Amino acid sequence: MAAHIGMMDGAYFVGRSEILAWINSTLHLNLSKVEEACTGAVHCQLMDAAHPGLVPMHKVNFDAKNEYEMIQNYKVLQDVFTKLKITKHIEVSKLVKGRPLDNLEFMQWLKRYCDSVNGGNLHSYNPLERREGCKGKEVNKRSAPSQNATKNASTASKQVSHNSRRNEVPHVSSTNQSGKISRPSSSGGSSTYSETERTAHEQQITELKLSVDSLEKERDFYFSKLRDIEILCQCPEIENLPVVDAVRRILYAMDDDASLVDTEAMVSEQHQQVETLSCISEEAEERLRVDTQKRKNIVNVDVDLAASNTLSPRQRISDASDVHCSGSLVTY
């Protein structure tokens, strides 16, 4: 089940553009950023698309702007998770802040779940009909432009016909001028230039999309590495070490955060402590070496004294005779 996928799963390497295309095509919306779904209403309707009729859409507020309104949507989503026995934890405090990475990660998991439920087959789902009973007055404004165009086509045609009857003479002159301006395009020169320009723009757009996709993959790769470091820092064996504490401060620090300065000071202090300990250990080793040498000298003196005290009488006489002989030779 997708509720137990790990951080290195392929679901967390899906790009932002693919996630946006999936949301807009499934729910007929026109979102430009993943974090625009931080209200929780999009998540609820995606779960309703995966499990039709299970989500009480009349409790979902698509016009939620305050955090307490967003939290109500996430409560509806949590109730659905409870009914389906999904153990996925919802980081509501992070999602309502609109953080891009947190919302992208949760949406990647949600896409993987919807694909695992019905293989991504959501074509029979009617999102506009399901959103009619939702809270919020701006639900229709978030729909795709094509849907709005079909609804307002008849009204626009009536207004155009009424204005044309009313201002017939000015429109004739304007059409003549527009015809004069647009005539050179039929000759082929300007149309060829516009076609070439359009092709160049499409090529630039394609290159930008490829570069964005590669940057997103690289971003996700380094994010997974940082996640592995975070999990490693949570191990009970090493989580109380000062170095691990410094790593956690670096991971959780925001831009221009003072904790980075504290971390650098702590690391420099640790280096000083290590240098101090190394000096102390060297002094201790020198003292130990001097003490050992003194002990050896004392032991050698004691051994010599003990040896002189334990000489036999014959050895003492021979030593004495040697002394007398040497004395006689000196007097001679």
TITI-410618 format. One line per field, with one value per atom (N, C-alpha, C): residue number from 1; residue in one letter; z, y, x. Coordinates in steps of 0.02 Angstrom, whole numbers, plus 50000, padded with zeros to 5 digits. Layout:
BEGIN
num NUM|...
residuo A|...
Z Z|...
Y Y|...
X X|...
This chain:
BEGIN
num 1|1|1|2|2|2|3|3|3|4|4|4|5|5|5|6|6|6|7|7|7|8|8|8|9|9|9|10|10|10|11|11|11|12|12|12|13|13|13|14|14|14|15|15|15|16|16|16|17|17|17|18|18|18|19|19|19|20|20|20|21|21|21|22|22|22|23|23|23|24|24|24|25|25|25|26|26|26|27|27|27|28|28|28|29|29|29|30|30|30|31|31|31|32|32|32|33|33|33|34|34|34|35|35|35|36|36|36|37|37|37|38|38|38|39|39|39|40|40|40|41|41|41|42|42|42|43|43|43|44|44|44|45|45|45|46|46|46|47|47|47|48|48|48|49|49|49|50|50|50|51|51|51|52|52|52|53|53|53|54|54|54|55|55|55|56|56|56|57|57|57|58|58|58|59|59|59|60|60|60|61|61|61|62|62|62|63|63|63|64|64|64|65|65|65|66|66|66|67|67|67|68|68|68|69|69|69|70|70|70|71|71|71|72|72|72|73|73|73|74|74|74|75|75|75|76|76|76|77|77|77|78|78|78|79|79|79|80|80|80|81|81|81|82|82|82|83|83|83|84|84|84|85|85|85|86|86|86|87|87|87|88|88|88|89|89|89|90|90|90|91|91|91|92|92|92|93|93|93|94|94|94|95|95|95|96|96|96|97|97|97|98|98|98|99|99|99|100|100|100|101|101|101|102|102|102|103|103|103|104|104|104|105|105|105|106|106|106|107|107|107|108|108|108|109|109|109|110|110|110|111|111|111|112|112|112|113|113|113|114|114|114|115|115|115|116|116|116|117|117|117|118|118|118|119|119|119|120|120|120|121|121|121|122|122|122|123|123|123|124|124|124|125|125|125|126|126|126|127|127|127|128|128|128|129|129|129|130|130|130|131|131|131|132|132|132|133|133|133|134|134|134|135|135|135|136|136|136|137|137|137|138|138|138|139|139|139|140|140|140|141|141|141|142|142|142|143|143|143|144|144|144|145|145|145|146|146|146|147|147|147|148|148|148|149|149|149|150|150|150|151|151|151|152|152|152|153|153|153|154|154|154|155|155|155|156|156|156|157|157|157|158|158|158|159|159|159|160|160|160|161|161|161|162|162|162|163|163|163|164|164|164|165|165|165|166|166|166|167|167|167|168|168|168|169|169|169|170|170|170|171|171|171|172|172|172|173|173|173|174|174|174|175|175|175|176|176|176|177|177|177|178|178|178|179|179|179|180|180|180|181|181|181|182|182|182|183|183|183|184|184|184|185|185|185|186|186|186|187|187|187|188|188|188|189|189|189|190|190|190|191|191|191|192|192|192|193|193|193|194|194|194|195|195|195|196|196|196|197|197|197|198|198|198|199|199|199|200|200|200|201|201|201|202|202|202|203|203|203|204|204|204|205|205|205|206|206|206|207|207|207|208|208|208|209|209|209|210|210|210|211|211|211|212|212|212|213|213|213|214|214|214|215|215|215|216|216|216|217|217|217|218|218|218|219|219|219|220|220|220|221|221|221|222|222|222|223|223|223|224|224|224|225|225|225|226|226|226|227|227|227|228|228|228|229|229|229|230|230|230|231|231|231|232|232|232|233|233|233|234|234|234|235|235|235|236|236|236|237|237|237|238|238|238|239|239|239|240|240|240|241|241|241|242|242|242|243|243|243|244|244|244|245|245|245|246|246|246|247|247|247|248|248|248|249|249|249|250|250|250|251|251|251|252|252|252|253|253|253|254|254|254|255|255|255|256|256|256|257|257|257|258|258|258|259|259|259|260|260|260|261|261|261|262|262|262|263|263|263|264|264|264|265|265|265|266|266|266|267|267|267|268|268|268|269|269|269|270|270|270|271|271|271|272|272|272|273|273|273|274|274|274|275|275|275|276|276|276|277|277|277|278|278|278|279|279|279|280|280|280|281|281|281|282|282|282|283|283|283|284|284|284|285|285|285|286|286|286|287|287|287|288|288|288|289|289|289|290|290|290|291|291|291|292|292|292|293|293|293|294|294|294|295|295|295|296|296|296|297|297|297|298|298|298|299|299|299|300|300|300|301|301|301|302|302|302|303|303|303|304|304|304|305|305|305|306|306|306|307|307|307|308|308|308|309|309|309|310|310|310|311|311|311|312|312|312|313|313|313|314|314|314|315|315|315|316|316|316|317|317|317|318|318|318|319|319|319|320|320|320|321|321|321|322|322|322|323|323|323|324|324|324|325|325|325|326|326|326|327|327|327|328|328|328|329|329|329|330|330|330|331|331|331|332|332|332
residuo M|M|M|A|A|A|A|A|A|H|H|H|I|I|I|G|G|G|M|M|M|M|M|M|D|D|D|G|G|G|A|A|A|Y|Y|Y|F|F|F|V|V|V|G|G|G|R|R|R|S|S|S|E|E|E|I|I|I|L|L|L|A|A|A|W|W|W|I|I|I|N|N|N|S|S|S|T|T|T|L|L|L|H|H|H|L|L|L|N|N|N|L|L|L|S|S|S|K|K|K|V|V|V|E|E|E|E|E|E|A|A|A|C|C|C|T|T|T|G|G|G|A|A|A|V|V|V|H|H|H|C|C|C|Q|Q|Q|L|L|L|M|M|M|D|D|D|A|A|A|A|A|A|H|H|H|P|P|P|G|G|G|L|L|L|V|V|V|P|P|P|M|M|M|H|H|H|K|K|K|V|V|V|N|N|N|F|F|F|D|D|D|A|A|A|K|K|K|N|N|N|E|E|E|Y|Y|Y|E|E|E|M|M|M|I|I|I|Q|Q|Q|N|N|N|Y|Y|Y|K|K|K|V|V|V|L|L|L|Q|Q|Q|D|D|D|V|V|V|F|F|F|T|T|T|K|K|K|L|L|L|K|K|K|I|I|I|T|T|T|K|K|K|H|H|H|I|I|I|E|E|E|V|V|V|S|S|S|K|K|K|L|L|L|V|V|V|K|K|K|G|G|G|R|R|R|P|P|P|L|L|L|D|D|D|N|N|N|L|L|L|E|E|E|F|F|F|M|M|M|Q|Q|Q|W|W|W|L|L|L|K|K|K|R|R|R|Y|Y|Y|C|C|C|D|D|D|S|S|S|V|V|V|N|N|N|G|G|G|G|G|G|N|N|N|L|L|L|H|H|H|S|S|S|Y|Y|Y|N|N|N|P|P|P|L|L|L|E|E|E|R|R|R|R|R|R|E|E|E|G|G|G|C|C|C|K|K|K|G|G|G|K|K|K|E|E|E|V|V|V|N|N|N|K|K|K|R|R|R|S|S|S|A|A|A|P|P|P|S|S|S|Q|Q|Q|N|N|N|A|A|A|T|T|T|K|K|K|N|N|N|A|A|A|S|S|S|T|T|T|A|A|A|S|S|S|K|K|K|Q|Q|Q|V|V|V|S|S|S|H|H|H|N|N|N|S|S|S|R|R|R|R|R|R|N|N|N|E|E|E|V|V|V|P|P|P|H|H|H|V|V|V|S|S|S|S|S|S|T|T|T|N|N|N|Q|Q|Q|S|S|S|G|G|G|K|K|K|I|I|I|S|S|S|R|R|R|P|P|P|S|S|S|S|S|S|S|S|S|G|G|G|G|G|G|S|S|S|S|S|S|T|T|T|Y|Y|Y|S|S|S|E|E|E|T|T|T|E|E|E|R|R|R|T|T|T|A|A|A|H|H|H|E|E|E|Q|Q|Q|Q|Q|Q|I|I|I|T|T|T|E|E|E|L|L|L|K|K|K|L|L|L|S|S|S|V|V|V|D|D|D|S|S|S|L|L|L|E|E|E|K|K|K|E|E|E|R|R|R|D|D|D|F|F|F|Y|Y|Y|F|F|F|S|S|S|K|K|K|L|L|L|R|R|R|D|D|D|I|I|I|E|E|E|I|I|I|L|L|L|C|C|C|Q|Q|Q|C|C|C|P|P|P|E|E|E|I|I|I|E|E|E|N|N|N|L|L|L|P|P|P|V|V|V|V|V|V|D|D|D|A|A|A|V|V|V|R|R|R|R|R|R|I|I|I|L|L|L|Y|Y|Y|A|A|A|M|M|M|D|D|D|D|D|D|D|D|D|A|A|A|S|S|S|L|L|L|V|V|V|D|D|D|T|T|T|E|E|E|A|A|A|M|M|M|V|V|V|S|S|S|E|E|E|Q|Q|Q|H|H|H|Q|Q|Q|Q|Q|Q|V|V|V|E|E|E|T|T|T|L|L|L|S|S|S|C|C|C|I|I|I|S|S|S|E|E|E|E|E|E|A|A|A|E|E|E|E|E|E|R|R|R|L|L|L|R|R|R|V|V|V|D|D|D|T|T|T|Q|Q|Q|K|K|K|R|R|R|K|K|K|N|N|N|I|I|I|V|V|V|N|N|N|V|V|V|D|D|D|V|V|V|D|D|D|L|L|L|A|A|A|A|A|A|S|S|S|N|N|N|T|T|T|L|L|L|S|S|S|P|P|P|R|R|R|Q|Q|Q|R|R|R|I|I|I|S|S|S|D|D|D|A|A|A|S|S|S|D|D|D|V|V|V|H|H|H|C|C|C|S|S|S|G|G|G|S|S|S|L|L|L|V|V|V|T|T|T|Y|Y|Y
Z 50000|50000|50000|49968|49963|50029|50080|50145|50178|50154|50185|50139|50090|50045|50080|50062|50094|50057|50088|50060|49994|49983|49921|49867|49878|49828|49768|49710|49649|49651|49696|49700|49720|49759|49783|49734|49674|49622|49563|49573|49521|49521|49463|49458|49474|49488|49505|49446|49385|49327|49315|49326|49318|49371|49432|49485|49468|49445|49427|49369|49319|49262|49285|49331|49356|49395|49437|49476|49431|49385|49341|49294|49269|49224|49260|49322|49360|49387|49413|49446|49404|49343|49299|49334|49362|49395|49353|49377|49341|49391|49430|49479|49443|49466|49438|49484|49548|49597|49639|49661|49703|49771|49797|49863|49864|49806|49805|49831|49836|49863|49938|49971|50043|50085|50055|50093|50113|50079|50094|50054|50020|49981|49921|49889|49831|49853|49911|49935|49947|49976|49989|49924|49873|49811|49774|49780|49750|49783|49849|49884|49864|49850|49827|49757|49715|49649|49654|49702|49710|49742|49786|49820|49813|49757|49744|49798|49823|49872|49944|49955|50024|50060|50024|50055|50057|50115|50119|50090|50026|49992|50016|50047|50072|50132|50162|50218|50195|50132|50107|50085|50106|50091|50041|49978|49927|49930|49971|49977|50042|50072|50136|50128|50168|50166|50234|50288|50354|50375|50423|50444|50477|50514|50548|50497|50440|50387|50352|50342|50311|50356|50421|50468|50466|50455|50448|50388|50333|50275|50290|50327|50344|50394|50434|50478|50437|50385|50340|50308|50286|50256|50305|50368|50419|50434|50433|50443|50387|50326|50270|50278|50299|50312|50366|50417|50471|50446|50403|50376|50332|50294|50250|50285|50350|50389|50359|50338|50311|50369|50378|50435|50417|50359|50338|50384|50412|50456|50414|50430|50394|50435|50408|50441|50427|50464|50451|50464|50518|50536|50482|50445|50391|50325|50312|50249|50244|50299|50297|50289|50303|50294|50221|50178|50107|50088|50125|50109|50047|49998|49934|49942|49979|49984|50021|50076|50114|50074|50039|49998|49939|49909|49853|49876|49934|49959|49973|50005|50021|49957|49908|49845|49806|49810|49778|49808|49874|49907|49886|49882|49864|49793|49748|49679|49677|49715|49717|49746|49796|49825|49775|49741|49693|49635|49614|49561|49584|49649|49674|49686|49696|49710|49646|49594|49533|49471|49480|49422|49388|49424|49395|49348|49346|49301|49334|49323|49353|49300|49239|49184|49193|49228|49237|49293|49327|49383|49356|49383|49363|49419|49417|49474|49481|49424|49429|49463|49448|49479|49554|49573|49644|49683|49649|49683|49690|49660|49664|49734|49773|49842|49893|49871|49917|49943|49997|50024|49983|49985|49950|49888|49875|49818|49758|49768|49714|49685|49692|49665|49589|49559|49486|49456|49495|49470|49463|49502|49499|49446|49412|49361|49301|49256|49197|49153|49115|49072|49019|48996|48945|48971|49035|49064|49070|49090|49095|49026|48976|48909|48881|48894|48869|48903|48968|49003|48980|48962|48945|48870|48829|48757|48731|48756|48733|48752|48815|48838|48797|48781|48742|48672|48641|48573|48571|48623|48626|48633|48675|48685|48621|48585|48523|48471|48463|48414|48431|48496|48517|48505|48521|48509|48436|48394|48322|48292|48314|48290|48313|48372|48401|48372|48358|48333|48265|48217|48153|48113|48111|48071|48097|48162|48185|48174|48181|48172|48100|48052|47982|47968|47994|47983|48017|48078|48113|48078|48049|48012|47950|47917|47858|47875|47931|47952|47971|48007|48025|47964|47913|47851|47816|47817|47786|47823|47888|47927|47917|47912|47908|47837|47786|47717|47704|47730|47715|47739|47789|47813|47761|47715|47664|47610|47603|47552|47568|47633|47652|47689|47684|47717|47792|47818|47890|47922|47886|47915|47925|47876|47883|47943|47952|48009|48075|48078|48140|48154|48102|48112|48137|48110|48133|48205|48220|48289|48338|48317|48360|48371|48319|48327|48374|48368|48413|48486|48495|48564|48592|48550|48573|48592|48553|48569|48634|48645|48709|48767|48758|48811|48826|48774|48785|48822|48804|48839|48912|48924|48993|49034|49003|49039|49056|49008|49022|49077|49076|49129|49197|49197|49260|49287|49242|49264|49292|49259|49285|49353|49360|49425|49479|49461|49511|49532|49484|49502|49546|49529|49571|49641|49644|49708|49751|49718|49754|49777|49736|49755|49819|49821|49880|49940|49926|49981|50013|49971|49999|50040|50018|50057|50125|50124|50188|50233|50203|50242|50275|50238|50266|50324|50317|50371|50432|50420|50475|50512|50475|50507|50546|50519|50554|50619|50618|50679|50733|50715|50763|50796|50779|50810|50885|50928|51001|51021|50982|51000|50993|50946|50932|50936|50954|50951|51004|51057|51110|51101|51047|51035|51013|51031|51011|50935|50901|50828|50796|50821|50794|50808|50866|50881|50833|50816|50767|50698|50678|50614|50611|50667|50669|50665|50697|50692|50620|50585|50516|50472|50485|50445|50454|50516|50531|50531|50515|50517|50456|50466|50413|50386|50336|50309|50360|50364|50412|50483|50499|50566|50611|50674|50720|50745|50736|50760|50721|50658|50621|50653|50677|50712|50776|50812|50873|50856|50801|50781|50766|50730|50716|50780|50826|50890|50929|50926|50962|50931|50864|50831|50847|50846|50863|50936|50980|51050|51058|51019|51022|50997|50945|50921|50975|51010|51064|51119|51135|51187|51167|51102|51078|51082|51062|51067|51139|51184|51255|51282|51263|51287|51259|51196|51168|51204|51222|51260|51328|51361|51427|51423|51371|51364|51351|51312|51300|51364|51404|51468|51514|51514|51557|51535|51469|51445|51463|51459|51477|51551|51593|51665|51679|51645|51655|51634|51579|51557|51606|51634|51683|51747|51769|51830|51820|51761|51747|51748|51720|51721|51791|51833|51903|51939|51926|51960|51938|51875|51851|51885|51893|51926|51999|52033|52104|52111|52066|52069|52056|52010|51996|52056|52090|52151|52205|52214|52265|52249|52186|52167|52181|52166|52180|52254|52296|52368|52393|52368|52390|52369|52310|52286|52328|52348|52389|52459|52485|52552|52553|52496|52495|52470|52468|52446|52499|52478|52524|52555|52612|52644|52599|52559|52515|52463|52436|52387|52419|52483|52516|52527|52545|52557|52492|52438|52373|52352|52367|52351|52392|52456|52499|52477|52457|52434|52371|52329|52268|52285|52336|52358|52385|52428|52456|52402|52355|52300|52260|52247|52210|52250|52318|52360|52361|52363|52364|52299|52247|52184|52179|52210|52209|52251|52312|52354|52323|52287|52254|52201
Y 49940|50000|50062|50115|50176|50211|50192|50224|50207|50155|50133|50142|50185|50195|50234|50219|50252|50316|50352|50415|50407|50349|50337|50305|50302|50273|50320|50291|50330|50382|50375|50424|50492|50496|50560|50591|50562|50591|50617|50620|50647|50723|50752|50824|50866|50929|50976|50986|50990|51001|50942|50882|50824|50822|50841|50843|50895|50954|51006|50983|50952|50928|50876|50833|50781|50812|50862|50894|50931|50971|51011|50969|50915|50872|50831|50811|50770|50810|50870|50910|50970|50977|51033|51100|51106|51167|51201|51259|51296|51320|51273|51290|51301|51350|51363|51341|51328|51306|51250|51205|51150|51176|51228|51253|51289|51301|51330|51281|51217|51166|51158|51207|51201|51206|51227|51233|51166|51113|51046|51026|51074|51058|51014|51028|50988|50916|50908|50841|50802|50837|50804|50781|50824|50804|50750|50750|50695|50628|50629|50568|50550|50601|50587|50557|50578|50548|50475|50461|50392|50348|50376|50339|50379|50374|50415|50406|50464|50464|50456|50443|50432|50498|50549|50614|50658|50684|50732|50800|50809|50869|50932|50925|50985|51016|50979|51006|51036|51028|51052|51125|51166|51238|51254|51266|51283|51356|51396|51467|51481|51430|51438|51481|51532|51577|51581|51572|51573|51502|51499|51433|51391|51422|51382|51353|51387|51359|51302|51309|51255|51193|51206|51149|51109|51141|51105|51058|51081|51037|50977|50989|50933|50886|50911|50866|50819|50846|50803|50751|50771|50724|50672|50692|50643|50593|50616|50569|50517|50539|50492|50442|50466|50421|50369|50392|50346|50293|50314|50265|50213|50236|50190|50155|50169|50140|50155|50217|50241|50271|50248|50270|50327|50357|50413|50473|50501|50559|50623|50666|50729|50785|50816|50873|50937|50945|51002|51068|51072|51135|51158|51112|51129|51143|51104|51111|51177|51199|51261|51323|51316|51372|51383|51336|51343|51331|51290|51276|51231|51250|51212|51139|51126|51058|51012|51037|50996|50980|51030|51018|50972|50981|50937|50865|50855|50787|50753|50789|50758|50745|50790|50780|50722|50712|50654|50590|50589|50529|50518|50572|50566|50540|50562|50537|50463|50443|50372|50331|50358|50321|50315|50370|50367|50320|50318|50272|50199|50188|50120|50095|50142|50121|50097|50138|50121|50127|50125|50130|50196|50249|50316|50327|50281|50287|50328|50395|50441|50478|50449|50485|50490|50444|50446|50493|50524|50568|50637|50667|50734|50783|50818|50860|50922|50950|51010|50996|50940|50922|50910|50879|50865|50929|50980|51043|51090|51073|51119|51126|51073|51076|51097|51117|51135|51206|51221|51289|51332|51397|51444|51471|51535|51569|51572|51556|51563|51496|51446|51381|51383|51415|51418|51459|51508|51548|51508|51454|51413|51358|51354|51304|51322|51274|51286|51338|51376|51428|51399|51338|51309|51297|51278|51268|51333|51386|51451|51477|51462|51486|51454|51389|51355|51380|51398|51422|51491|51534|51603|51616|51563|51573|51606|51582|51610|51683|51700|51769|51815|51792|51833|51845|51794|51802|51852|51851|51899|51970|51979|52046|52071|52027|52048|52069|52030|52048|52113|52124|52185|52246|52239|52295|52308|52256|52267|52304|52290|52327|52399|52409|52475|52521|52495|52535|52508|52510|52479|52519|52585|52627|52626|52637|52635|52567|52515|52448|52436|52466|52457|52488|52549|52582|52544|52519|52482|52417|52384|52322|52336|52394|52410|52421|52457|52469|52404|52361|52298|52255|52261|52224|52248|52316|52342|52319|52315|52293|52219|52180|52108|52083|52126|52104|52080|52113|52088|52018|51995|51927|51875|51893|51846|51838|51887|51882|51829|51813|51759|51782|51846|51869|51871|51907|51914|51849|51810|51746|51698|51698|51656|51677|51741|51766|51748|51755|51738|51663|51623|51550|51532|51564|51552|51574|51631|51656|51610|51587|51541|51476|51451|51390|51401|51459|51474|51479|51510|51516|51447|51405|51337|51298|51308|51274|51300|51366|51393|51367|51362|51336|51263|51225|51154|51149|51190|51189|51210|51260|51282|51227|51193|51138|51082|51066|51014|51035|51098|51122|51122|51141|51141|51070|51023|50953|50926|50943|50920|50952|51016|51049|51019|51002|50971|50902|50864|50798|50806|50855|50867|50890|50934|50957|50900|50857|50800|50752|50744|50699|50724|50789|50816|50819|50828|50826|50757|50704|50637|50624|50652|50644|50679|50739|50774|50737|50706|50666|50606|50574|50518|50542|50601|50629|50644|50669|50684|50620|50567|50503|50476|50484|50460|50499|50564|50605|50587|50552|50533|50465|50435|50370|50381|50338|50348|50343|50307|50298|50362|50404|50463|50529|50529|50591|50641|50619|50665|50692|50673|50698|50771|50810|50881|50890|50846|50852|50841|50793|50780|50840|50870|50930|50986|50994|51046|51031|50968|50950|50964|50949|50964|51039|51079|51152|51176|51148|51168|51146|51086|51061|51103|51122|51157|51233|51260|51332|51365|51422|51462|51511|51550|51599|51653|51672|51723|51704|51640|51617|51623|51644|51652|51585|51531|51466|51442|51465|51447|51476|51538|51569|51531|51511|51472|51405|51375|51311|51319|51373|51384|51396|51434|51445|51380|51338|51274|51229|51228|51187|51211|51278|51305|51290|51293|51277|51204|51160|51089|51078|51116|51110|51132|51186|51209|51157|51127|51076|51016|50998|50941|50957|51020|51039|51041|51066|51067|50997|50952|50883|50850|50866|50837|50863|50928|50955|50923|50915|50884|50812|50776|50707|50703|50751|50752|50766|50814|50828|50768|50734|50674|50620|50610|50560|50578|50644|50665|50653|50669|50656|50582|50542|50470|50444|50470|50448|50467|50529|50552|50510|50497|50457|50386|50359|50291|50289|50342|50345|50350|50391|50398|50332|50297|50232|50183|50185|50140|50156|50221|50241|50219|50229|50209|50133|50097|50023|50001|50033|50015|50028|50085|50100|50049|50032|49982|49915|49898|49833|49832|49888|49891|49885|49920|49916|49845|49816|49747|49699|49710|49665|49673|49735|49745|49717|49719|49692|49616|49586|49512|49479|49514|49483|49433|49381|49330|49355|49327|49348|49339|49284|49273|49328|49350|49404|49469|49481|49542|49542|49483|49478|49491|49461|49471|49543|49575|49647|49687|49668|49704|49694|49631|49618|49657|49663|49703|49776|49799|49868|49879|49829|49835|49831|49786|49780|49845|49871|49934|49989|49986|50037|50030|49968|49957|49979|49968|49990|50065|50097|50170|50198|50166|50191|50178|50124|50110|50161
X 50043|50000|50044|50019|50059|50068|50030|50038|50103|50138|50200|50260|50255|50312|50366|50429|50485|50505|50554|50575|50613|50643|50681|50638|50572|50528|50523|50507|50502|50447|50398|50344|50369|50422|50448|50498|50504|50546|50504|50438|50394|50400|50407|50419|50357|50370|50316|50268|50295|50252|50206|50230|50187|50132|50148|50098|50044|50064|50016|49971|50001|49961|49911|49931|49885|49828|49841|49787|49739|49766|49723|49681|49710|49671|49619|49634|49587|49529|49543|49491|49469|49494|49476|49490|49549|49570|49624|49646|49697|49751|49778|49829|49896|49933|49999|50056|50040|50089|50059|50102|50078|50055|50089|50071|50004|49972|49905|49853|49872|49827|49834|49866|49878|49815|49759|49697|49668|49688|49662|49602|49570|49510|49528|49585|49606|49620|49651|49666|49601|49551|49487|49454|49455|49422|49461|49527|49565|49548|49539|49517|49446|49404|49337|49338|49387|49394|49417|49461|49485|49432|49392|49338|49273|49238|49179|49126|49101|49047|49070|49134|49157|49170|49191|49208|49145|49127|49071|49091|49080|49102|49067|49009|48974|49010|49056|49095|49162|49179|49243|49235|49281|49280|49336|49317|49367|49388|49353|49369|49405|49436|49470|49533|49538|49596|49631|49595|49624|49643|49688|49713|49659|49614|49563|49514|49504|49462|49498|49563|49602|49604|49609|49612|49548|49491|49428|49430|49459|49465|49510|49564|49608|49576|49530|49492|49448|49418|49378|49423|49483|49529|49553|49564|49585|49530|49468|49412|49409|49423|49424|49480|49538|49594|49577|49542|49522|49474|49427|49379|49414|49464|49500|49558|49569|49622|49691|49700|49764|49804|49865|49906|49952|49944|49986|49974|50028|50022|50018|49972|49962|49994|50045|50079|50039|49985|49940|49974|50013|50047|50096|50125|50171|50135|50082|50047|50010|49978|49940|49984|50050|50096|50113|50094|50107|50180|50215|50285|50288|50328|50327|50348|50402|50427|50379|50349|50303|50240|50213|50154|50169|50229|50248|50256|50287|50297|50230|50184|50119|50080|50084|50048|50078|50144|50175|50149|50143|50116|50043|50004|49933|49925|49968|49964|49980|50030|50048|49990|49955|49899|49842|49825|49770|49786|49849|49868|49864|49880|49877|49806|49758|49689|49655|49657|49621|49664|49729|49773|49773|49752|49749|49691|49642|49585|49531|49534|49485|49446|49441|49409|49334|49302|49230|49209|49256|49239|49222|49169|49146|49162|49218|49237|49194|49170|49128|49062|49033|48970|48978|49035|49047|49062|49089|49105|49046|48990|48933|48906|48911|48886|48937|48997|49050|49040|49075|49075|49121|49109|49153|49121|49132|49102|49148|49213|49261|49282|49239|49256|49258|49208|49205|49262|49289|49344|49408|49414|49474|49469|49412|49404|49446|49454|49495|49462|49501|49471|49426|49438|49395|49325|49319|49253|49215|49249|49217|49197|49239|49224|49161|49152|49092|49029|49036|48977|48956|49005|48989|48988|48987|48990|48926|48868|48805|48798|48818|48814|48858|48918|48965|48939|48908|48882|48825|48783|48728|48754|48805|48832|48866|48901|48934|48883|48829|48778|48743|48730|48698|48743|48808|48854|48865|48864|48873|48814|48754|48696|48697|48722|48719|48772|48831|48887|48909|48864|48878|48929|48923|48967|49039|49051|49121|49154|49115|49144|49164|49128|49145|49213|49224|49288|49345|49332|49385|49402|49350|49364|49404|49389|49429|49502|49514|49583|49618|49581|49611|49625|49581|49593|49655|49666|49726|49789|49784|49842|49856|49803|49812|49823|49818|49828|49899|49951|50018|50031|49993|50004|49985|49937|49917|49970|50015|50068|50119|50127|50172|50233|50253|50313|50307|50257|50249|50226|50186|50163|50222|50269|50327|50370|50377|50415|50382|50316|50280|50285|50282|50288|50358|50409|50478|50487|50458|50463|50426|50368|50330|50369|50401|50441|50500|50531|50587|50564|50506|50479|50461|50432|50416|50479|50531|50594|50624|50619|50643|50602|50537|50494|50512|50525|50544|50609|50658|50722|50714|50673|50662|50628|50580|50547|50597|50641|50691|50738|50759|50804|50769|50705|50668|50660|50646|50639|50705|50761|50825|50841|50824|50835|50791|50730|50686|50712|50737|50765|50826|50869|50927|50907|50856|50832|50804|50765|50737|50791|50844|50899|50933|50950|50983|50936|50871|50823|50820|50823|50823|50886|50944|51005|50999|50971|50962|50913|50863|50815|50850|50895|50933|50977|51008|51048|51004|50944|50899|50879|50865|50848|50907|50967|51027|51037|51024|51032|50981|50927|50877|50890|50947|50964|50980|50954|50965|51038|51079|51149|51190|51172|51214|51177|51112|51074|51095|51130|51151|51222|51255|51322|51320|51371|51371|51374|51410|51414|51346|51308|51241|51195|51203|51164|51181|51244|51263|51235|51234|51205|51131|51096|51024|51011|51052|51043|51052|51100|51110|51051|51024|50968|50905|50891|50829|50835|50893|50902|50869|50840|50811|50863|50844|50890|50906|50969|50993|50975|50982|50966|51027|51016|51072|51099|51061|51084|51145|51153|51213|51276|51270|51327|51342|51289|51299|51332|51313|51342|51416|51434|51504|51544|51515|51549|51557|51505|51509|51562|51566|51616|51686|51696|51762|51780|51730|51743|51762|51730|51748|51820|51840|51908|51958|51941|51985|51989|51932|51932|51975|51970|52010|52084|52102|52172|52197|52154|52172|52182|52137|52143|52206|52223|52284|52346|52347|52404|52409|52352|52352|52377|52355|52378|52453|52480|52552|52591|52566|52599|52596|52540|52533|52582|52589|52635|52708|52725|52793|52807|52757|52765|52773|52733|52737|52805|52833|52898|52953|52950|52999|52994|52934|52925|52951|52940|52964|53040|53073|53146|53173|53139|53161|53155|53099|53091|53146|53164|53217|53283|53300|53363|53364|53308|53304|53313|53280|53286|53358|53393|53463|53508|53498|53538|53524|53461|53443|53475|53476|53505|53580|53614|53687|53702|53664|53673|53661|53608|53593|53647|53675|53728|53791|53809|53868|53859|53800|53788|53787|53775|53770|53834|53892|53954|53979|54011|54038|54103|54126|54189|54249|54251|54307|54312|54253|54254|54277|54256|54277|54353|54382|54455|54492|54466|54498|54495|54440|54434|54484|54488|54535|54607|54625|54694|54708|54659|54667|54681|54646|54656|54727|54752|54819|54872|54861|54910|54913|54859|54858|54891|54883|54916|54990|55014|55086|55117|55085|55111|55115|55068|55067|55124|55139|55192|55260|55267|55330|55345
